Amino acid sequence: MRKRISMWAIAEIGCYLLTGAGLFYLVLSNHYLDFVTPKMKSYLLFSGFVFLIWGIVDIPASRKAKYKRSIGPYVLLMAPMLLLTAGINIGEFHEVVNGFHSTNEAIEVFADSPKGESAILIGLDQEKREIHITKKQYLKWMAVLLKNGEQYEDYTIFIEGMICQEGEMDQRHEFLLIRKFMSCCAADVMPVGMECHWEGNLEEIDSEWVSVCAKVRIKEDGSCYLEVKSIIEEERPEEEYLYER
């Protein structure tokens, strides 16, 4: 007589498969960024693969194994995944509340950090007096320009970022060009960038993401800003966050 698979066996297999599927969903939908940094992507994919294989391999073994009638282990296995998938907007909520309401303050805090003091800066052409800032070099250059920008006064800078405006700014000619820096997850996102002045009309720019060609200028108080010469609209990058690897 063939042994029937118990409901407890089905529950265990289902937990493994659902956990694996949940991890894949969080990664493929990018909602995992609400909880961890992008560098965790490969680990989550591997974990999801392990859970799926674990569930599949457990199917034939479930006919032989004996299961205790206890719901505790299944709750412990599924509860974290249910919280993760049910709370996928937690990080986005914190980003809206804590991130863009304090952009200038975040820039000031980042300018005082030592991130760029001993860093090797790539993209500087002293002969042409140009600075080409890539995504990998963005944080290092921001630390240098925001703290000691006077050494690069009148240099032409090429940089890509997101347009962000605050209440007191001239909505047509002033903006902050930022990238979102993540130290842990989307709940602690910090906008990092520079103040920009442009003679053109920002209301004619449809895209939030742009490439900018600008001159580095210094105010009377010694702070650095960009005098924008041209703006090119860009598509939102697949991975918009910056983080320290």
C-alpha positions as CSV (number, residue, x, y, z in Angstrom):
1,M,0.0,0.0,0.0
2,R,1.4,3.4,-1.0
3,K,2.0,5.8,1.8
4,R,0.2,9.1,1.6
5,I,2.0,12.4,1.9
6,S,0.9,14.0,5.1
7,M,-0.3,17.6,5.3
8,W,2.7,18.5,7.4
9,A,5.0,17.3,4.6
10,I,3.1,19.4,2.1
11,A,3.3,22.4,4.5
12,E,7.1,22.0,4.8
13,I,7.7,21.6,1.1
14,G,5.4,24.6,0.5
15,C,7.3,26.7,2.9
16,Y,10.6,25.9,1.2
17,L,9.2,26.7,-2.3
18,L,7.4,29.8,-1.2
19,T,10.4,31.2,0.6
20,G,12.6,30.5,-2.5
21,A,10.0,32.1,-4.8
22,G,9.7,35.1,-2.4
23,L,13.4,35.7,-2.5
24,F,13.4,35.7,-6.2
25,Y,10.4,38.0,-6.3
26,L,12.2,40.5,-4.0
27,V,15.3,40.5,-6.2
28,L,13.6,40.6,-9.6
29,S,11.2,43.4,-8.5
30,N,14.1,45.3,-6.8
31,H,12.1,45.5,-3.6
32,Y,15.0,43.9,-1.8
33,L,16.6,47.4,-1.9
34,D,14.1,48.4,0.7
35,F,16.0,46.2,3.2
36,V,19.5,45.6,2.0
37,T,22.1,47.1,-0.3
38,P,22.5,46.0,-4.0
39,K,25.6,44.1,-3.1
40,M,23.4,41.5,-1.4
41,K,21.6,40.6,-4.7
42,S,23.8,37.6,-5.5
43,Y,23.4,36.2,-2.0
44,L,19.6,36.5,-2.1
45,L,19.5,34.8,-5.5
46,F,21.7,32.0,-4.2
47,S,19.5,31.6,-1.1
48,G,16.3,31.5,-3.2
49,F,17.9,28.8,-5.4
50,V,18.8,26.8,-2.4
51,F,15.3,26.9,-0.9
52,L,13.7,26.0,-4.3
53,I,16.1,23.0,-4.7
54,W,15.5,22.0,-1.0
55,G,11.7,22.0,-1.6
56,I,12.0,20.0,-4.8
57,V,14.4,17.4,-3.3
58,D,12.2,17.0,-0.2
59,I,9.2,15.9,-2.3
60,P,10.2,12.2,-2.7
61,A,11.6,12.0,0.8
62,S,8.4,13.3,2.3
63,R,6.8,9.8,1.9
64,K,9.3,8.3,4.2
65,A,9.8,11.0,6.8
66,K,7.7,11.2,9.9
67,Y,6.4,14.6,10.8
68,K,5.4,16.0,14.2
69,R,2.2,17.9,14.3
70,S,3.6,21.2,15.2
71,I,3.0,24.5,13.5
72,G,5.9,26.3,15.2
73,P,8.7,25.5,12.6
74,Y,6.5,26.6,9.7
75,V,5.7,29.9,11.4
76,L,9.4,30.5,12.1
77,L,10.2,29.8,8.4
78,M,7.4,31.7,6.8
79,A,6.9,34.7,9.1
80,P,10.0,36.6,7.9
81,M,9.2,36.1,4.3
82,L,5.6,37.2,4.8
83,L,6.8,40.4,6.6
84,L,9.3,41.1,3.8
85,T,6.9,40.7,0.9
86,A,4.0,42.4,2.7
87,G,6.1,45.3,3.8
88,I,7.8,46.1,0.4
89,N,7.0,49.8,0.6
90,I,8.6,50.3,4.0
91,G,11.9,51.5,2.6
92,E,10.2,53.8,0.0
93,F,8.2,55.4,2.8
94,H,11.2,56.1,4.9
95,E,13.0,57.5,1.8
96,V,10.2,60.0,1.2
97,V,10.0,61.0,4.8
98,N,13.7,61.2,5.7
99,G,15.5,61.6,2.4
100,F,14.5,64.5,0.3
101,H,13.2,66.8,3.1
102,S,16.8,67.4,4.2
103,T,18.9,67.6,1.0
104,N,21.0,70.5,1.9
105,E,21.7,69.1,5.4
106,A,22.7,65.8,3.9
107,I,25.1,67.5,1.5
108,E,26.7,69.4,4.4
109,V,27.1,66.2,6.4
110,F,28.7,64.4,3.4
111,A,31.0,67.3,2.7
112,D,32.5,67.0,6.2
113,S,33.1,63.2,5.7
114,P,36.6,61.9,5.0
115,K,35.4,59.7,2.1
116,G,37.5,61.5,-0.6
117,E,40.5,62.8,1.3
118,S,42.8,59.8,0.6
119,A,40.8,58.4,-2.4
120,I,42.4,58.0,-5.9
121,L,40.4,60.3,-8.2
122,I,39.7,59.1,-11.7
123,G,38.4,61.4,-14.5
124,L,40.5,64.4,-13.9
125,D,42.2,66.0,-17.0
126,Q,44.4,68.8,-15.7
127,E,45.6,69.8,-19.1
128,K,42.1,70.3,-20.5
129,R,40.9,71.4,-17.0
130,E,38.0,68.9,-17.2
131,I,36.4,66.5,-14.7
132,H,34.5,63.5,-16.0
133,I,32.6,61.9,-13.0
134,T,31.5,58.3,-13.4
135,K,29.1,56.5,-11.1
136,K,31.9,54.6,-9.4
137,Q,33.7,57.9,-8.7
138,Y,30.7,60.0,-7.8
139,L,31.0,59.7,-4.0
140,K,34.7,60.4,-4.0
141,W,34.4,63.4,-6.2
142,M,31.5,64.8,-4.2
143,A,33.5,64.6,-1.0
144,V,36.4,66.5,-2.6
145,L,34.3,69.1,-4.4
146,L,32.0,69.9,-1.5
147,K,34.9,70.2,0.9
148,N,37.8,71.6,-1.2
149,G,36.1,72.6,-4.4
150,E,38.2,75.8,-4.8
151,Q,41.1,73.9,-6.2
152,Y,38.9,73.0,-9.2
153,E,37.4,76.4,-9.8
154,D,36.6,77.1,-13.5
155,Y,37.1,73.4,-14.4
156,T,34.5,72.0,-16.8
157,I,32.7,69.1,-15.2
158,F,30.6,66.3,-16.8
159,I,28.3,64.6,-14.5
160,E,25.0,62.6,-14.5
161,G,22.3,62.7,-11.8
162,M,18.8,63.4,-10.7
163,I,17.2,66.9,-10.6
164,C,15.9,67.8,-7.1
165,Q,14.4,71.1,-6.2
166,E,13.5,72.6,-2.8
167,G,11.0,75.2,-1.8
168,E,13.1,78.3,-1.8
169,M,14.8,77.6,-5.2
170,D,14.0,79.4,-8.4
171,Q,12.0,76.6,-10.0
172,R,13.2,77.6,-13.5
173,H,17.0,78.1,-13.0
174,E,18.1,76.5,-9.7
175,F,18.3,72.8,-8.7
176,L,20.3,70.2,-6.9
177,L,21.9,67.5,-9.0
178,I,22.0,64.5,-6.8
179,R,22.5,60.7,-6.5
180,K,20.9,58.7,-3.8
181,F,23.5,57.2,-1.4
182,M,22.5,54.1,0.5
183,S,24.6,52.9,3.5
184,C,22.3,50.1,4.5
185,C,18.9,50.1,2.7
186,A,16.4,52.4,1.2
187,A,15.2,53.4,4.6
188,D,18.4,55.4,5.2
189,V,18.9,56.9,1.7
190,M,20.9,60.2,1.7
191,P,20.8,62.5,-1.3
192,V,24.3,63.6,-2.2
193,G,25.1,66.2,-4.9
194,M,25.7,69.8,-5.7
195,E,23.8,73.0,-6.2
196,C,23.4,74.0,-9.8
197,H,22.5,77.3,-11.6
198,W,21.2,77.3,-15.2
199,E,20.2,80.2,-17.4
200,G,17.8,77.9,-19.3
201,N,14.3,77.0,-18.2
202,L,14.0,73.8,-16.2
203,E,10.3,73.6,-16.9
204,E,11.2,72.5,-20.4
205,I,13.1,69.5,-19.1
206,D,10.8,66.4,-19.0
207,S,13.3,63.9,-17.5
208,E,14.3,63.7,-13.9
209,W,17.6,62.2,-14.9
210,V,20.1,64.3,-16.8
211,S,23.7,64.6,-17.9
212,V,25.1,68.0,-17.2
213,C,28.1,70.0,-18.5
214,A,29.0,72.8,-16.1
215,K,31.7,75.1,-14.8
216,V,32.8,74.7,-11.2
217,R,32.2,78.0,-9.4
218,I,33.0,79.2,-5.8
219,K,30.7,81.4,-3.7
220,E,32.0,84.1,-1.4
221,D,31.6,81.8,1.6
222,G,33.9,79.3,-0.2
223,S,31.2,76.7,-1.0
224,C,31.1,75.1,-4.4
225,Y,28.3,75.1,-7.0
226,L,27.9,74.3,-10.7
227,E,27.2,76.9,-13.4
228,V,25.4,74.7,-15.9
229,K,26.2,75.1,-19.6
230,S,24.1,72.3,-21.1
231,I,21.6,69.6,-20.0
232,I,20.9,66.4,-21.8
233,E,17.9,64.3,-20.7
234,E,18.7,60.7,-19.7
235,E,16.7,57.6,-18.9
236,R,16.5,56.5,-15.3
237,P,19.3,54.0,-14.7
238,E,18.5,50.4,-13.8
239,E,20.4,50.8,-10.5
240,E,20.0,54.3,-9.3
241,Y,21.4,53.9,-5.8
242,L,25.1,54.5,-4.8
243,Y,26.6,52.5,-2.0
244,E,30.0,51.6,-0.6
245,R,31.1,48.2,-1.6
